[in-house]
């Protein structure tokens, strides 16, 4: 992450971090939804 922050602009890095965080949360939510329905 240190090297990425030095080579990639901070705004672009923050956007990637936000997308990665939201994507991981969506994957976790999709995993629990079928279990809750059943």
PDB file of N, H, CA, C and O in Angstrom:
ATOM      1  N   UNK A   1       0.832  -1.204   0.000  1.00  0.00           N
ATOM      2  CA  UNK A   1       0.000   0.000   0.000  1.00  0.00           C
ATOM      3  C   UNK A   1       0.867   1.254   0.000  1.00  0.00           C
ATOM      4  O   UNK A   1       0.491   2.271  -0.582  1.00  0.00           O
ATOM      5  N   UNK A   2       2.026   1.183   0.652  1.00  0.00           N
ATOM      6  H   UNK A   2       2.331   0.357   1.125  1.00  0.00           H
ATOM      7  CA  UNK A   2       2.903   2.355   0.718  1.00  0.00           C
ATOM      8  C   UNK A   2       3.400   2.726  -0.672  1.00  0.00           C
ATOM      9  O   UNK A   2       3.412   3.900  -1.040  1.00  0.00           O
ATOM     10  N   UNK A   3       3.815   1.709  -1.451  1.00  0.00           N
ATOM     11  H   UNK A   3       3.805   0.755  -1.151  1.00  0.00           H
ATOM     12  CA  UNK A   3       4.315   1.972  -2.797  1.00  0.00           C
ATOM     13  C   UNK A   3       3.186   2.493  -3.686  1.00  0.00           C
ATOM     14  O   UNK A   3       3.402   3.375  -4.517  1.00  0.00           O
ATOM     15  N   UNK A   4       1.986   1.946  -3.510  1.00  0.00           N
ATOM     16  H   UNK A   4       1.810   1.229  -2.835  1.00  0.00           H
ATOM     17  CA  UNK A   4       0.844   2.373  -4.323  1.00  0.00           C
ATOM     18  C   UNK A   4       0.509   3.834  -4.037  1.00  0.00           C
ATOM     19  O   UNK A   4       0.191   4.590  -4.955  1.00  0.00           O
ATOM     20  N   UNK A   5       0.580   4.233  -2.771  1.00  0.00           N
ATOM     21  H   UNK A   5       0.839   3.619  -2.025  1.00  0.00           H
ATOM     22  CA  UNK A   5       0.247   5.611  -2.409  1.00  0.00           C
ATOM     23  C   UNK A   5       1.290   6.576  -2.973  1.00  0.00           C
ATOM     24  O   UNK A   5       0.990   7.746  -3.211  1.00  0.00           O
ATOM     25  N   UNK A   6       2.506   6.092  -3.185  1.00  0.00           N
ATOM     26  H   UNK A   6       2.751   5.142  -2.992  1.00  0.00           H
ATOM     27  CA  UNK A   6       3.567   6.956  -3.714  1.00  0.00           C
ATOM     28  C   UNK A   6       3.448   7.114  -5.227  1.00  0.00           C
ATOM     29  O   UNK A   6       3.824   8.152  -5.772  1.00  0.00           O
ATOM     30  N   UNK A   7       2.927   6.093  -5.910  1.00  0.00           N
ATOM     31  H   UNK A   7       2.622   5.250  -5.467  1.00  0.00           H
ATOM     32  CA  UNK A   7       2.866   6.135  -7.371  1.00  0.00           C
ATOM     33  C   UNK A   7       1.486   6.548  -7.867  1.00  0.00           C
ATOM     34  O   UNK A   7       1.378   7.195  -8.909  1.00  0.00           O
ATOM     35  N   UNK A   8       0.426   6.184  -7.138  1.00  0.00           N
ATOM     36  H   UNK A   8       0.514   5.659  -6.292  1.00  0.00           H
ATOM     37  CA  UNK A   8      -0.945   6.497  -7.556  1.00  0.00           C
ATOM     38  C   UNK A   8      -1.453   7.723  -6.794  1.00  0.00           C
ATOM     39  O   UNK A   8      -1.230   7.837  -5.589  1.00  0.00           O
ATOM     40  N   UNK A   9      -2.136   8.643  -7.489  1.00  0.00           N
ATOM     41  H   UNK A   9      -2.318   8.551  -8.468  1.00  0.00           H
ATOM     42  CA  UNK A   9      -2.721   9.814  -6.813  1.00  0.00           C
ATOM     43  C   UNK A   9      -3.635   9.386  -5.675  1.00  0.00           C
ATOM     44  O   UNK A   9      -4.276   8.338  -5.747  1.00  0.00           O
ATOM     45  N   UNK A  10      -3.694  10.194  -4.630  1.00  0.00           N
ATOM     46  H   UNK A  10      -3.174  11.046  -4.571  1.00  0.00           H
ATOM     47  CA  UNK A  10      -4.458   9.820  -3.434  1.00  0.00           C
ATOM     48  C   UNK A  10      -5.943   9.667  -3.752  1.00  0.00           C
ATOM     49  O   UNK A  10      -6.596   8.764  -3.229  1.00  0.00           O
ATOM     50  N   UNK A  11      -6.480  10.536  -4.601  1.00  0.00           N
ATOM     51  H   UNK A  11      -5.950  11.269  -5.026  1.00  0.00           H
ATOM     52  CA  UNK A  11      -7.909  10.468  -4.933  1.00  0.00           C
ATOM     53  C   UNK A  11      -8.240   9.140  -5.593  1.00  0.00           C
ATOM     54  O   UNK A  11      -9.227   8.493  -5.242  1.00  0.00           O
ATOM     55  N   UNK A  12      -7.407   8.732  -6.558  1.00  0.00           N
ATOM     56  H   UNK A  12      -6.606   9.258  -6.843  1.00  0.00           H
ATOM     57  CA  UNK A  12      -7.635   7.462  -7.252  1.00  0.00           C
ATOM     58  C   UNK A  12      -7.533   6.306  -6.273  1.00  0.00           C
ATOM     59  O   UNK A  12      -8.303   5.350  -6.356  1.00  0.00           O
ATOM     60  N   UNK A  13      -6.590   6.387  -5.351  1.00  0.00           N
ATOM     61  H   UNK A  13      -5.964   7.164  -5.284  1.00  0.00           H
ATOM     62  CA  UNK A  13      -6.410   5.333  -4.346  1.00  0.00           C
ATOM     63  C   UNK A  13      -7.610   5.255  -3.418  1.00  0.00           C
ATOM     64  O   UNK A  13      -8.049   4.165  -3.052  1.00  0.00           O
ATOM     65  N   UNK A  14      -8.144   6.420  -3.036  1.00  0.00           N
ATOM     66  H   UNK A  14      -7.787   7.305  -3.334  1.00  0.00           H
ATOM     67  CA  UNK A  14      -9.316   6.433  -2.150  1.00  0.00           C
ATOM     68  C   UNK A  14     -10.521   5.831  -2.857  1.00  0.00           C
ATOM     69  O   UNK A  14     -11.314   5.124  -2.235  1.00  0.00           O
ATOM     70  N   UNK A  15     -10.669   6.104  -4.149  1.00  0.00           N
ATOM     71  H   UNK A  15     -10.026   6.679  -4.655  1.00  0.00           H
ATOM     72  CA  UNK A  15     -11.788   5.550  -4.921  1.00  0.00           C
ATOM     73  C   UNK A  15     -11.673   4.034  -4.987  1.00  0.00           C
ATOM     74  O   UNK A  15     -12.659   3.323  -4.797  1.00  0.00           O
ATOM     75  N   UNK A  16     -10.465   3.540  -5.258  1.00  0.00           N
ATOM     76  H   UNK A  16      -9.664   4.118  -5.412  1.00  0.00           H
ATOM     77  CA  UNK A  16     -10.257   2.087  -5.315  1.00  0.00           C
ATOM     78  C   UNK A  16     -10.536   1.458  -3.961  1.00  0.00           C
ATOM     79  O   UNK A  16     -11.142   0.389  -3.885  1.00  0.00           O
ATOM     80  N   UNK A  17     -10.102   2.109  -2.901  1.00  0.00           N
ATOM     81  H   UNK A  17      -9.610   2.977  -2.963  1.00  0.00           H
ATOM     82  CA  UNK A  17     -10.328   1.584  -1.553  1.00  0.00           C
ATOM     83  C   UNK A  17     -11.821   1.549  -1.242  1.00  0.00           C
ATOM     84  O   UNK A  17     -12.304   0.593  -0.636  1.00  0.00           O
ATOM     85  N   UNK A  18     -12.549   2.576  -1.647  1.00  0.00           N
ATOM     86  H   UNK A  18     -12.157   3.353  -2.139  1.00  0.00           H
ATOM     87  CA  UNK A  18     -13.996   2.627  -1.396  1.00  0.00           C
ATOM     88  C   UNK A  18     -14.711   1.525  -2.169  1.00  0.00           C
ATOM     89  O   UNK A  18     -15.599   0.861  -1.635  1.00  0.00           O
ATOM     90  N   UNK A  19     -14.318   1.328  -3.444  1.00  0.00           N
ATOM     91  H   UNK A  19     -13.597   1.868  -3.878  1.00  0.00           H
ATOM     92  CA  UNK A  19     -14.939   0.281  -4.269  1.00  0.00           C
ATOM     93  C   UNK A  19     -14.638  -1.093  -3.691  1.00  0.00           C
ATOM     94  O   UNK A  19     -15.518  -1.952  -3.629  1.00  0.00           O
ATOM     95  N   UNK A  20     -13.396  -1.300  -3.270  1.00  0.00           N
ATOM     96  H   UNK A  20     -12.681  -0.602  -3.321  1.00  0.00           H
ATOM     97  CA  UNK A  20     -13.014  -2.594  -2.700  1.00  0.00           C
ATOM     98  C   UNK A  20     -13.775  -2.853  -1.408  1.00  0.00           C
ATOM     99  O   UNK A  20     -14.232  -3.971  -1.169  1.00  0.00           O
ATOM    100  N   UNK A  21     -13.914  -1.834  -0.579  1.00  0.00           N
ATOM    101  H   UNK A  21     -13.543  -0.926  -0.773  1.00  0.00           H
ATOM    102  CA  UNK A  21     -14.636  -1.987   0.686  1.00  0.00           C
ATOM    103  C   UNK A  21     -16.109  -2.278   0.447  1.00  0.00           C
ATOM    104  O   UNK A  21     -16.684  -3.162   1.082  1.00  0.00           O
ATOM    105  N   UNK A  22     -16.725  -1.529  -0.477  1.00  0.00           N
ATOM    106  H   UNK A  22     -16.258  -0.811  -0.993  1.00  0.00           H
ATOM    107  CA  UNK A  22     -18.142  -1.740  -0.776  1.00  0.00           C
ATOM    108  C   UNK A  22     -18.352  -3.117  -1.396  1.00  0.00           C
ATOM    109  O   UNK A  22     -19.327  -3.799  -1.080  1.00  0.00           O
ATOM    110  N   UNK A  23     -17.440  -3.527  -2.277  1.00  0.00           N
ATOM    111  H   UNK A  23     -16.648  -2.972  -2.534  1.00  0.00           H
ATOM    112  CA  UNK A  23     -17.550  -4.836  -2.921  1.00  0.00           C
ATOM    113  C   UNK A  23     -17.472  -5.960  -1.908  1.00  0.00           C
ATOM    114  O   UNK A  23     -18.234  -6.925  -1.984  1.00  0.00           O
ATOM    115  N   UNK A  24     -16.549  -5.839  -0.955  1.00  0.00           N
ATOM    116  H   UNK A  24     -15.930  -5.056  -0.894  1.00  0.00           H
ATOM    117  CA  UNK A  24     -16.407  -6.891   0.059  1.00  0.00           C
ATOM    118  C   UNK A  24     -17.654  -6.953   0.932  1.00  0.00           C
ATOM    119  O   UNK A  24     -18.108  -8.040   1.289  1.00  0.00           O
ATOM    120  N   UNK A  25     -18.214  -5.784   1.280  1.00  0.00           N
ATOM    121  H   UNK A  25     -17.845  -4.901   0.990  1.00  0.00           H
ATOM    122  CA  UNK A  25     -19.433  -5.759   2.101  1.00  0.00           C
ATOM    123  C   UNK A  25     -20.595  -6.383   1.340  1.00  0.00           C
ATOM    124  O   UNK A  25     -21.404  -7.102   1.926  1.00  0.00           O
ATOM    125  N   UNK A  26     -20.686  -6.114   0.029  1.00  0.00           N
ATOM    126  H   UNK A  26     -20.029  -5.530  -0.447  1.00  0.00           H
ATOM    127  CA  UNK A  26     -21.765  -6.693  -0.776  1.00  0.00           C
ATOM    128  C   UNK A  26     -21.627  -8.204  -0.847  1.00  0.00           C
ATOM    129  O   UNK A  26     -22.624  -8.921  -0.753  1.00  0.00           O
ATOM    130  N   UNK A  27     -20.402  -8.700  -1.013  1.00  0.00           N
ATOM    131  H   UNK A  27     -19.593  -8.118  -1.089  1.00  0.00           H
ATOM    132  CA  UNK A  27     -20.181 -10.149  -1.076  1.00  0.00           C
ATOM    133  C   UNK A  27     -20.579 -10.806   0.236  1.00  0.00           C
ATOM    134  O   UNK A  27     -21.198 -11.870   0.235  1.00  0.00           O
ATOM    135  N   UNK A  28     -20.230 -10.183   1.350  1.00  0.00           N
ATOM    136  H   UNK A  28     -19.727  -9.318   1.351  1.00  0.00           H
ATOM    137  CA  UNK A  28     -20.583 -10.730   2.668  1.00  0.00           C
ATOM    138  C   UNK A  28     -22.101 -10.730   2.832  1.00  0.00           C
ATOM    139  O   UNK A  28     -22.670 -11.702   3.329  1.00  0.00           O
ATOM    140  N   UNK A  29     -22.761  -9.646   2.418  1.00  0.00           N
ATOM    141  H   UNK A  29     -22.299  -8.856   2.014  1.00  0.00           H
ATOM    142  CA  UNK A  29     -24.218  -9.545   2.540  1.00  0.00           C
ATOM    143  C   UNK A  29     -24.894 -10.613   1.688  1.00  0.00           C
ATOM    144  O   UNK A  29     -25.847 -11.251   2.137  1.00  0.00           O
ATOM    145  N   UNK A  30     -24.410 -10.815   0.463  1.00  0.00           N
ATOM    146  H   UNK A  30     -23.636 -10.297   0.098  1.00  0.00           H
ATOM    147  CA  UNK A  30     -25.010 -11.813  -0.431  1.00  0.00           C
ATOM    148  C   UNK A  30     -24.832 -13.215   0.129  1.00  0.00           C
ATOM    149  O   UNK A  30     -25.653 -14.093  -0.136  1.00  0.00           O
ATOM    150  N   UNK A  31     -23.778 -13.437   0.895  1.00  0.00           N
ATOM    151  H   UNK A  31     -23.111 -12.724   1.110  1.00  0.00           H
ATOM    152  CA  UNK A  31     -23.550 -14.762   1.481  1.00  0.00           C
ATOM    153  C   UNK A  31     -24.555 -15.040   2.602  1.00  0.00           C
ATOM    154  O   UNK A  31     -24.989 -16.178   2.779  1.00  0.00           O
ATOM    155  N   UNK A  32     -24.924 -14.003   3.357  1.00  0.00           N
ATOM    156  H   UNK A  32     -24.571 -13.078   3.213  1.00  0.00           H
ATOM    157  CA  UNK A  32     -25.813 -14.199   4.508  1.00  0.00           C
ATOM    158  C   UNK A  32     -27.290 -14.186   4.115  1.00  0.00           C
ATOM    159  O   UNK A  32     -28.114 -14.770   4.819  1.00  0.00           O
ATOM    160  N   UNK A  33     -27.640 -13.534   3.007  1.00  0.00           N
ATOM    161  H   UNK A  33     -26.971 -13.059   2.435  1.00  0.00           H
ATOM    162  CA  UNK A  33     -29.051 -13.434   2.603  1.00  0.00           C
ATOM    163  C   UNK A  33     -29.690 -14.799   2.348  1.00  0.00           C
ATOM    164  O   UNK A  33     -30.749 -15.072   2.914  1.00  0.00           O
ATOM    165  N   UNK A  34     -29.092 -15.680   1.515  1.00  0.00           N
ATOM    166  H   UNK A  34     -28.232 -15.458   1.056  1.00  0.00           H
ATOM    167  CA  UNK A  34     -29.704 -16.996   1.269  1.00  0.00           C
ATOM    168  C   UNK A  34     -29.867 -17.797   2.559  1.00  0.00           C
ATOM    169  O   UNK A  34     -30.851 -18.519   2.713  1.00  0.00           O
ATOM    170  N   UNK A  35     -28.921 -17.680   3.481  1.00  0.00           N
ATOM    171  H   UNK A  35     -28.121 -17.094   3.355  1.00  0.00           H
ATOM    172  CA  UNK A  35     -29.011 -18.424   4.740  1.00  0.00           C
ATOM    173  C   UNK A  35     -30.182 -17.908   5.569  1.00  0.00           C
ATOM    174  O   UNK A  35     -30.867 -18.689   6.228  1.00  0.00           O
ATOM    175  N   UNK A  36     -30.413 -16.612   5.540  1.00  0.00           N
ATOM    176  H   UNK A  36     -29.857 -15.977   5.004  1.00  0.00           H
ATOM    177  CA  UNK A  36     -31.499 -16.021   6.322  1.00  0.00           C
ATOM    178  C   UNK A  36     -32.854 -16.440   5.740  1.00  0.00           C
ATOM    179  O   UNK A  36     -33.795 -16.709   6.488  1.00  0.00           O
ATOM    180  N   UNK A  37     -32.954 -16.496   4.410  1.00  0.00           N
ATOM    181  H   UNK A  37     -32.190 -16.278   3.802  1.00  0.00           H
ATOM    182  CA  UNK A  37     -34.217 -16.872   3.766  1.00  0.00           C
ATOM    183  C   UNK A  37     -34.553 -18.333   4.035  1.00  0.00           C
ATOM    184  O   UNK A  37     -35.714 -18.678   4.255  1.00  0.00           O
ATOM    185  N   UNK A  38     -33.554 -19.175   4.018  1.00  0.00           N
ATOM    186  H   UNK A  38     -32.611 -18.894   3.840  1.00  0.00           H
ATOM    187  CA  UNK A  38     -33.794 -20.610   4.222  1.00  0.00           C
ATOM    188  C   UNK A  38     -33.988 -20.893   5.708  1.00  0.00           C
ATOM    189  O   UNK A  38     -34.202 -22.041   6.095  1.00  0.00           O
TER     190      UNK A  38
END
